[in-house]
Amino acid sequence: YTVSDTRKEDQKIVDKQIRASIKSHPDSKILHAYLRSLFSLGKRDYPHKMIF
């Protein structure tokens, strides 16, 4: 799969809007750290018992 140029441009537009929204949020530092964090489960986190 190769990404088309139009898809790249569309993604840049969306990313720009999302970044502006995050920057304007009062808790932007916390939100930025949350979005950068990796998903992980602890020893007692059982995926089959999680409710989403």
CHARMM internal coordinates of N, CA and C (Angstrom, degrees):
IC EDIT
DIST 1 N 1 CA 1.4435
DIST 1 CA 1 C 1.5208
ANGL 1 N 1 CA 1 C 109.10
DIST 1 C 2 N 1.3117
ANGL 1 CA 1 C 2 N 115.85
DIHE 1 N 1 CA 1 C 2 N 127.96
DIST 2 N 2 CA 1.4623
ANGL 1 C 2 N 2 CA 120.80
DIHE 1 CA 1 C 2 N 2 CA 174.74
DIST 2 CA 2 C 1.5200
ANGL 2 N 2 CA 2 C 108.28
DIHE 1 C 2 N 2 CA 2 C -117.55
DIST 2 C 3 N 1.2969
ANGL 2 CA 2 C 3 N 114.45
DIHE 2 N 2 CA 2 C 3 N 138.23
DIST 3 N 3 CA 1.4589
ANGL 2 C 3 N 3 CA 120.54
DIHE 2 CA 2 C 3 N 3 CA -178.32
DIST 3 CA 3 C 1.5214
ANGL 3 N 3 CA 3 C 109.34
DIHE 2 C 3 N 3 CA 3 C -80.50
DIST 3 C 4 N 1.3237
ANGL 3 CA 3 C 4 N 115.98
DIHE 3 N 3 CA 3 C 4 N 131.82
DIST 4 N 4 CA 1.4620
ANGL 3 C 4 N 4 CA 119.82
DIHE 3 CA 3 C 4 N 4 CA -179.56
DIST 4 CA 4 C 1.5328
ANGL 4 N 4 CA 4 C 110.42
DIHE 3 C 4 N 4 CA 4 C -77.65
DIST 4 C 5 N 1.3081
ANGL 4 CA 4 C 5 N 115.29
DIHE 4 N 4 CA 4 C 5 N 160.59
DIST 5 N 5 CA 1.4649
ANGL 4 C 5 N 5 CA 120.48
DIHE 4 CA 4 C 5 N 5 CA -179.29
DIST 5 CA 5 C 1.5257
ANGL 5 N 5 CA 5 C 111.65
DIHE 4 C 5 N 5 CA 5 C -65.11
DIST 5 C 6 N 1.3136
ANGL 5 CA 5 C 6 N 117.40
DIHE 5 N 5 CA 5 C 6 N -36.53
DIST 6 N 6 CA 1.4700
ANGL 5 C 6 N 6 CA 119.64
DIHE 5 CA 5 C 6 N 6 CA 179.00
DIST 6 CA 6 C 1.5219
ANGL 6 N 6 CA 6 C 110.55
DIHE 5 C 6 N 6 CA 6 C -66.15
DIST 6 C 7 N 1.3240
ANGL 6 CA 6 C 7 N 116.68
DIHE 6 N 6 CA 6 C 7 N -37.46
DIST 7 N 7 CA 1.4672
ANGL 6 C 7 N 7 CA 120.88
DIHE 6 CA 6 C 7 N 7 CA 178.10
DIST 7 CA 7 C 1.5277
ANGL 7 N 7 CA 7 C 110.33
DIHE 6 C 7 N 7 CA 7 C -65.28
DIST 7 C 8 N 1.3242
ANGL 7 CA 7 C 8 N 117.09
DIHE 7 N 7 CA 7 C 8 N -40.01
DIST 8 N 8 CA 1.4599
ANGL 7 C 8 N 8 CA 121.62
DIHE 7 CA 7 C 8 N 8 CA 177.55
DIST 8 CA 8 C 1.5251
ANGL 8 N 8 CA 8 C 111.10
DIHE 7 C 8 N 8 CA 8 C -62.07
DIST 8 C 9 N 1.3280
ANGL 8 CA 8 C 9 N 116.31
DIHE 8 N 8 CA 8 C 9 N -44.63
DIST 9 N 9 CA 1.4588
ANGL 8 C 9 N 9 CA 120.29
DIHE 8 CA 8 C 9 N 9 CA 179.68
DIST 9 CA 9 C 1.5287
ANGL 9 N 9 CA 9 C 111.31
DIHE 8 C 9 N 9 CA 9 C -65.69
DIST 9 C 10 N 1.3281
ANGL 9 CA 9 C 10 N 116.60
DIHE 9 N 9 CA 9 C 10 N -41.82
DIST 10 N 10 CA 1.4667
ANGL 9 C 10 N 10 CA 120.20
DIHE 9 CA 9 C 10 N 10 CA 177.46
DIST 10 CA 10 C 1.5217
ANGL 10 N 10 CA 10 C 111.01
DIHE 9 C 10 N 10 CA 10 C -61.23
DIST 10 C 11 N 1.3344
ANGL 10 CA 10 C 11 N 116.79
DIHE 10 N 10 CA 10 C 11 N -40.70
DIST 11 N 11 CA 1.4605
ANGL 10 C 11 N 11 CA 120.79
DIHE 10 CA 10 C 11 N 11 CA -179.51
DIST 11 CA 11 C 1.5274
ANGL 11 N 11 CA 11 C 110.93
DIHE 10 C 11 N 11 CA 11 C -66.34
DIST 11 C 12 N 1.3280
ANGL 11 CA 11 C 12 N 117.67
DIHE 11 N 11 CA 11 C 12 N -37.69
DIST 12 N 12 CA 1.4607
ANGL 11 C 12 N 12 CA 121.05
DIHE 11 CA 11 C 12 N 12 CA 177.42
DIST 12 CA 12 C 1.5247
ANGL 12 N 12 CA 12 C 111.04
DIHE 11 C 12 N 12 CA 12 C -62.06
DIST 12 C 13 N 1.3270
ANGL 12 CA 12 C 13 N 117.18
DIHE 12 N 12 CA 12 C 13 N -39.78
DIST 13 N 13 CA 1.4650
ANGL 12 C 13 N 13 CA 121.57
DIHE 12 CA 12 C 13 N 13 CA 179.23
DIST 13 CA 13 C 1.5291
ANGL 13 N 13 CA 13 C 110.32
DIHE 12 C 13 N 13 CA 13 C -64.66
DIST 13 C 14 N 1.3219
ANGL 13 CA 13 C 14 N 115.91
DIHE 13 N 13 CA 13 C 14 N -45.23
DIST 14 N 14 CA 1.4657
ANGL 13 C 14 N 14 CA 120.40
DIHE 13 CA 13 C 14 N 14 CA -179.79
DIST 14 CA 14 C 1.5274
ANGL 14 N 14 CA 14 C 110.20
DIHE 13 C 14 N 14 CA 14 C -65.42
DIST 14 C 15 N 1.3267
ANGL 14 CA 14 C 15 N 117.56
DIHE 14 N 14 CA 14 C 15 N -44.21
DIST 15 N 15 CA 1.4598
ANGL 14 C 15 N 15 CA 121.50
DIHE 14 CA 14 C 15 N 15 CA 179.72
DIST 15 CA 15 C 1.5262
ANGL 15 N 15 CA 15 C 111.79
DIHE 14 C 15 N 15 CA 15 C -60.44
DIST 15 C 16 N 1.3250
ANGL 15 CA 15 C 16 N 115.91
DIHE 15 N 15 CA 15 C 16 N -39.70
DIST 16 N 16 CA 1.4651
ANGL 15 C 16 N 16 CA 120.43
DIHE 15 CA 15 C 16 N 16 CA 179.39
DIST 16 CA 16 C 1.5348
ANGL 16 N 16 CA 16 C 110.70
DIHE 15 C 16 N 16 CA 16 C -62.63
DIST 16 C 17 N 1.3227
ANGL 16 CA 16 C 17 N 117.00
DIHE 16 N 16 CA 16 C 17 N -41.89
DIST 17 N 17 CA 1.4600
ANGL 16 C 17 N 17 CA 121.14
DIHE 16 CA 16 C 17 N 17 CA 178.83
DIST 17 CA 17 C 1.5293
ANGL 17 N 17 CA 17 C 111.33
DIHE 16 C 17 N 17 CA 17 C -66.72
DIST 17 C 18 N 1.3139
ANGL 17 CA 17 C 18 N 116.62
DIHE 17 N 17 CA 17 C 18 N -40.94
DIST 18 N 18 CA 1.4688
ANGL 17 C 18 N 18 CA 120.49
DIHE 17 CA 17 C 18 N 18 CA 179.70
DIST 18 CA 18 C 1.5196
ANGL 18 N 18 CA 18 C 110.59
DIHE 17 C 18 N 18 CA 18 C -66.20
DIST 18 C 19 N 1.3280
ANGL 18 CA 18 C 19 N 117.40
DIHE 18 N 18 CA 18 C 19 N -43.96
DIST 19 N 19 CA 1.4663
ANGL 18 C 19 N 19 CA 120.41
DIHE 18 CA 18 C 19 N 19 CA 178.57
DIST 19 CA 19 C 1.5232
ANGL 19 N 19 CA 19 C 111.39
DIHE 18 C 19 N 19 CA 19 C -60.84
DIST 19 C 20 N 1.3237
ANGL 19 CA 19 C 20 N 117.48
DIHE 19 N 19 CA 19 C 20 N -40.89
DIST 20 N 20 CA 1.4658
ANGL 19 C 20 N 20 CA 120.84
DIHE 19 CA 19 C 20 N 20 CA 178.99
DIST 20 CA 20 C 1.5207
ANGL 20 N 20 CA 20 C 110.57
DIHE 19 C 20 N 20 CA 20 C -64.53
DIST 20 C 21 N 1.3155
ANGL 20 CA 20 C 21 N 116.67
DIHE 20 N 20 CA 20 C 21 N -39.14
DIST 21 N 21 CA 1.4561
ANGL 20 C 21 N 21 CA 121.04
DIHE 20 CA 20 C 21 N 21 CA 179.04
DIST 21 CA 21 C 1.5260
ANGL 21 N 21 CA 21 C 111.18
DIHE 20 C 21 N 21 CA 21 C -65.77
DIST 21 C 22 N 1.3197
ANGL 21 CA 21 C 22 N 116.52
DIHE 21 N 21 CA 21 C 22 N -41.91
DIST 22 N 22 CA 1.4678
ANGL 21 C 22 N 22 CA 120.19
DIHE 21 CA 21 C 22 N 22 CA 179.36
DIST 22 CA 22 C 1.5206
ANGL 22 N 22 CA 22 C 110.43
DIHE 21 C 22 N 22 CA 22 C -66.37
DIST 22 C 23 N 1.3264
ANGL 22 CA 22 C 23 N 117.76
DIHE 22 N 22 CA 22 C 23 N -42.37
DIST 23 N 23 CA 1.4595
ANGL 22 C 23 N 23 CA 120.78
DIHE 22 CA 22 C 23 N 23 CA -179.65
DIST 23 CA 23 C 1.5274
ANGL 23 N 23 CA 23 C 112.26
DIHE 22 C 23 N 23 CA 23 C -63.06
DIST 23 C 24 N 1.3255
ANGL 23 CA 23 C 24 N 117.53
DIHE 23 N 23 CA 23 C 24 N -34.18
DIST 24 N 24 CA 1.4590
ANGL 23 C 24 N 24 CA 120.49
DIHE 23 CA 23 C 24 N 24 CA -177.18
DIST 24 CA 24 C 1.5307
ANGL 24 N 24 CA 24 C 112.62
DIHE 23 C 24 N 24 CA 24 C -82.24
DIST 24 C 25 N 1.3182
ANGL 24 CA 24 C 25 N 117.38
DIHE 24 N 24 CA 24 C 25 N -10.27
DIST 25 N 25 CA 1.4683
ANGL 24 C 25 N 25 CA 121.17
DIHE 24 CA 24 C 25 N 25 CA -179.05
DIST 25 CA 25 C 1.5316
ANGL 25 N 25 CA 25 C 109.68
DIHE 24 C 25 N 25 CA 25 C -73.49
DIST 25 C 26 N 1.3568
ANGL 25 CA 25 C 26 N 118.72
DIHE 25 N 25 CA 25 C 26 N 140.60
DIST 26 N 26 CA 1.4656
ANGL 25 C 26 N 26 CA 120.61
DIHE 25 CA 25 C 26 N 26 CA -179.53
DIST 26 CA 26 C 1.5341
ANGL 26 N 26 CA 26 C 113.86
DIHE 25 C 26 N 26 CA 26 C -59.56
DIST 26 C 27 N 1.2997
ANGL 26 CA 26 C 27 N 117.85
DIHE 26 N 26 CA 26 C 27 N -32.17
DIST 27 N 27 CA 1.4696
ANGL 26 C 27 N 27 CA 121.61
DIHE 26 CA 26 C 27 N 27 CA 179.94
DIST 27 CA 27 C 1.5243
ANGL 27 N 27 CA 27 C 110.90
DIHE 26 C 27 N 27 CA 27 C -104.82
DIST 27 C 28 N 1.3089
ANGL 27 CA 27 C 28 N 116.59
DIHE 27 N 27 CA 27 C 28 N 45.54
DIST 28 N 28 CA 1.4640
ANGL 27 C 28 N 28 CA 120.51
DIHE 27 CA 27 C 28 N 28 CA -173.19
DIST 28 CA 28 C 1.5260
ANGL 28 N 28 CA 28 C 112.57
DIHE 27 C 28 N 28 CA 28 C -63.68
DIST 28 C 29 N 1.3283
ANGL 28 CA 28 C 29 N 118.27
DIHE 28 N 28 CA 28 C 29 N -35.83
DIST 29 N 29 CA 1.4660
ANGL 28 C 29 N 29 CA 119.71
DIHE 28 CA 28 C 29 N 29 CA -179.59
DIST 29 CA 29 C 1.5210
ANGL 29 N 29 CA 29 C 111.01
DIHE 28 C 29 N 29 CA 29 C -66.34
DIST 29 C 30 N 1.3133
ANGL 29 CA 29 C 30 N 116.75
DIHE 29 N 29 CA 29 C 30 N -43.14
DIST 30 N 30 CA 1.4612
ANGL 29 C 30 N 30 CA 120.59
DIHE 29 CA 29 C 30 N 30 CA 179.14
DIST 30 CA 30 C 1.5220
ANGL 30 N 30 CA 30 C 110.13
DIHE 29 C 30 N 30 CA 30 C -66.98
DIST 30 C 31 N 1.3095
ANGL 30 CA 30 C 31 N 116.84
DIHE 30 N 30 CA 30 C 31 N -43.10
DIST 31 N 31 CA 1.4630
ANGL 30 C 31 N 31 CA 121.21
DIHE 30 CA 30 C 31 N 31 CA 179.76
DIST 31 CA 31 C 1.5263
ANGL 31 N 31 CA 31 C 111.07
DIHE 30 C 31 N 31 CA 31 C -62.51
DIST 31 C 32 N 1.3163
ANGL 31 CA 31 C 32 N 116.47
DIHE 31 N 31 CA 31 C 32 N -41.26
DIST 32 N 32 CA 1.4644
ANGL 31 C 32 N 32 CA 120.81
DIHE 31 CA 31 C 32 N 32 CA 178.66
DIST 32 CA 32 C 1.5344
ANGL 32 N 32 CA 32 C 110.64
DIHE 31 C 32 N 32 CA 32 C -63.58
DIST 32 C 33 N 1.3246
ANGL 32 CA 32 C 33 N 116.59
DIHE 32 N 32 CA 32 C 33 N -43.75
DIST 33 N 33 CA 1.4619
ANGL 32 C 33 N 33 CA 120.37
DIHE 32 CA 32 C 33 N 33 CA 178.70
DIST 33 CA 33 C 1.5276
ANGL 33 N 33 CA 33 C 110.97
DIHE 32 C 33 N 33 CA 33 C -64.30
DIST 33 C 34 N 1.3195
ANGL 33 CA 33 C 34 N 116.85
DIHE 33 N 33 CA 33 C 34 N -38.90
DIST 34 N 34 CA 1.4632
ANGL 33 C 34 N 34 CA 120.72
DIHE 33 CA 33 C 34 N 34 CA 178.68
DIST 34 CA 34 C 1.5227
ANGL 34 N 34 CA 34 C 111.50
DIHE 33 C 34 N 34 CA 34 C -63.85
DIST 34 C 35 N 1.3131
ANGL 34 CA 34 C 35 N 117.10
DIHE 34 N 34 CA 34 C 35 N -43.22
DIST 35 N 35 CA 1.4616
ANGL 34 C 35 N 35 CA 120.89
DIHE 34 CA 34 C 35 N 35 CA -178.73
DIST 35 CA 35 C 1.5302
ANGL 35 N 35 CA 35 C 112.20
DIHE 34 C 35 N 35 CA 35 C -69.24
DIST 35 C 36 N 1.3193
ANGL 35 CA 35 C 36 N 117.39
DIHE 35 N 35 CA 35 C 36 N -26.55
DIST 36 N 36 CA 1.4670
ANGL 35 C 36 N 36 CA 121.17
DIHE 35 CA 35 C 36 N 36 CA 178.95
DIST 36 CA 36 C 1.5230
ANGL 36 N 36 CA 36 C 112.86
DIHE 35 C 36 N 36 CA 36 C -83.58
DIST 36 C 37 N 1.3224
ANGL 36 CA 36 C 37 N 117.31
DIHE 36 N 36 CA 36 C 37 N -17.63
DIST 37 N 37 CA 1.4605
ANGL 36 C 37 N 37 CA 120.15
DIHE 36 CA 36 C 37 N 37 CA -175.49
DIST 37 CA 37 C 1.5316
ANGL 37 N 37 CA 37 C 111.13
DIHE 36 C 37 N 37 CA 37 C -71.80
DIST 37 C 38 N 1.3186
ANGL 37 CA 37 C 38 N 114.78
DIHE 37 N 37 CA 37 C 38 N 151.36
DIST 38 N 38 CA 1.4538
ANGL 37 C 38 N 38 CA 121.22
DIHE 37 CA 37 C 38 N 38 CA 178.84
DIST 38 CA 38 C 1.5229
ANGL 38 N 38 CA 38 C 109.63
DIHE 37 C 38 N 38 CA 38 C -90.50
DIST 38 C 39 N 1.3104
ANGL 38 CA 38 C 39 N 116.34
DIHE 38 N 38 CA 38 C 39 N 147.95
DIST 39 N 39 CA 1.4534
ANGL 38 C 39 N 39 CA 120.96
DIHE 38 CA 38 C 39 N 39 CA 177.06
DIST 39 CA 39 C 1.5189
ANGL 39 N 39 CA 39 C 108.44
DIHE 38 C 39 N 39 CA 39 C -77.22
DIST 39 C 40 N 1.3221
ANGL 39 CA 39 C 40 N 115.71
DIHE 39 N 39 CA 39 C 40 N 132.34
DIST 40 N 40 CA 1.4575
ANGL 39 C 40 N 40 CA 119.25
DIHE 39 CA 39 C 40 N 40 CA 176.48
DIST 40 CA 40 C 1.5224
ANGL 40 N 40 CA 40 C 109.27
DIHE 39 C 40 N 40 CA 40 C -150.83
DIST 40 C 41 N 1.3087
ANGL 40 CA 40 C 41 N 114.81
DIHE 40 N 40 CA 40 C 41 N 156.26
DIST 41 N 41 CA 1.4537
ANGL 40 C 41 N 41 CA 121.78
DIHE 40 CA 40 C 41 N 41 CA 177.29
DIST 41 CA 41 C 1.5229
ANGL 41 N 41 CA 41 C 108.71
DIHE 40 C 41 N 41 CA 41 C -113.50
DIST 41 C 42 N 1.3328
ANGL 41 CA 41 C 42 N 115.55
DIHE 41 N 41 CA 41 C 42 N 143.63
DIST 42 N 42 CA 1.4528
ANGL 41 C 42 N 42 CA 120.43
DIHE 41 CA 41 C 42 N 42 CA 176.18
DIST 42 CA 42 C 1.5139
ANGL 42 N 42 CA 42 C 110.77
DIHE 41 C 42 N 42 CA 42 C -85.56
DIST 42 C 43 N 1.3265
ANGL 42 CA 42 C 43 N 115.98
DIHE 42 N 42 CA 42 C 43 N -177.52
DIST 43 N 43 CA 1.4613
ANGL 42 C 43 N 43 CA 120.87
DIHE 42 CA 42 C 43 N 43 CA -177.90
DIST 43 CA 43 C 1.5244
ANGL 43 N 43 CA 43 C 112.41
DIHE 42 C 43 N 43 CA 43 C -60.17
DIST 43 C 44 N 1.3025
ANGL 43 CA 43 C 44 N 117.36
DIHE 43 N 43 CA 43 C 44 N -38.31
DIST 44 N 44 CA 1.4662
ANGL 43 C 44 N 44 CA 120.23
DIHE 43 CA 43 C 44 N 44 CA -175.35
DIST 44 CA 44 C 1.5278
ANGL 44 N 44 CA 44 C 113.09
DIHE 43 C 44 N 44 CA 44 C -103.99
DIST 44 C 45 N 1.3181
ANGL 44 CA 44 C 45 N 117.05
DIHE 44 N 44 CA 44 C 45 N 18.70
DIST 45 N 45 CA 1.4599
ANGL 44 C 45 N 45 CA 121.75
DIHE 44 CA 44 C 45 N 45 CA 175.51
DIST 45 CA 45 C 1.5256
ANGL 45 N 45 CA 45 C 108.70
DIHE 44 C 45 N 45 CA 45 C -95.79
DIST 45 C 46 N 1.3112
ANGL 45 CA 45 C 46 N 116.15
DIHE 45 N 45 CA 45 C 46 N 109.53
DIST 46 N 46 CA 1.4519
ANGL 45 C 46 N 46 CA 120.80
DIHE 45 CA 45 C 46 N 46 CA -177.36
DIST 46 CA 46 C 1.5361
ANGL 46 N 46 CA 46 C 109.06
DIHE 45 C 46 N 46 CA 46 C -102.78
DIST 46 C 47 N 1.3303
ANGL 46 CA 46 C 47 N 118.21
DIHE 46 N 46 CA 46 C 47 N 114.44
DIST 47 N 47 CA 1.4653
ANGL 46 C 47 N 47 CA 120.89
DIHE 46 CA 46 C 47 N 47 CA -175.89
DIST 47 CA 47 C 1.5273
ANGL 47 N 47 CA 47 C 113.21
DIHE 46 C 47 N 47 CA 47 C -59.14
DIST 47 C 48 N 1.3147
ANGL 47 CA 47 C 48 N 117.70
DIHE 47 N 47 CA 47 C 48 N -33.10
DIST 48 N 48 CA 1.4589
ANGL 47 C 48 N 48 CA 120.14
DIHE 47 CA 47 C 48 N 48 CA -177.96
DIST 48 CA 48 C 1.5292
ANGL 48 N 48 CA 48 C 111.81
DIHE 47 C 48 N 48 CA 48 C -74.40
DIST 48 C 49 N 1.3341
ANGL 48 CA 48 C 49 N 117.93
DIHE 48 N 48 CA 48 C 49 N -11.36
DIST 49 N 49 CA 1.4607
ANGL 48 C 49 N 49 CA 121.01
DIHE 48 CA 48 C 49 N 49 CA 178.05
DIST 49 CA 49 C 1.5250
ANGL 49 N 49 CA 49 C 112.40
DIHE 48 C 49 N 49 CA 49 C -103.71
DIST 49 C 50 N 1.3233
ANGL 49 CA 49 C 50 N 117.17
DIHE 49 N 49 CA 49 C 50 N -1.94
DIST 50 N 50 CA 1.4623
ANGL 49 C 50 N 50 CA 120.82
DIHE 49 CA 49 C 50 N 50 CA -178.78
DIST 50 CA 50 C 1.5191
ANGL 50 N 50 CA 50 C 110.81
DIHE 49 C 50 N 50 CA 50 C -78.49
DIST 50 C 51 N 1.3159
ANGL 50 CA 50 C 51 N 114.46
DIHE 50 N 50 CA 50 C 51 N 143.87
DIST 51 N 51 CA 1.4592
ANGL 50 C 51 N 51 CA 121.39
DIHE 50 CA 50 C 51 N 51 CA 177.08
DIST 51 CA 51 C 1.5234
ANGL 51 N 51 CA 51 C 107.19
DIHE 50 C 51 N 51 CA 51 C -115.04
DIST 51 C 52 N 1.3178
ANGL 51 CA 51 C 52 N 116.45
DIHE 51 N 51 CA 51 C 52 N 122.41
DIST 52 N 52 CA 1.4619
ANGL 51 C 52 N 52 CA 120.71
DIHE 51 CA 51 C 52 N 52 CA -179.82
DIST 52 CA 52 C 1.4984
ANGL 52 N 52 CA 52 C 110.21
DIHE 51 C 52 N 52 CA 52 C -105.83
END
COOR INIT
IC SEED 1 N 1 CA 1 C
IC BUILD
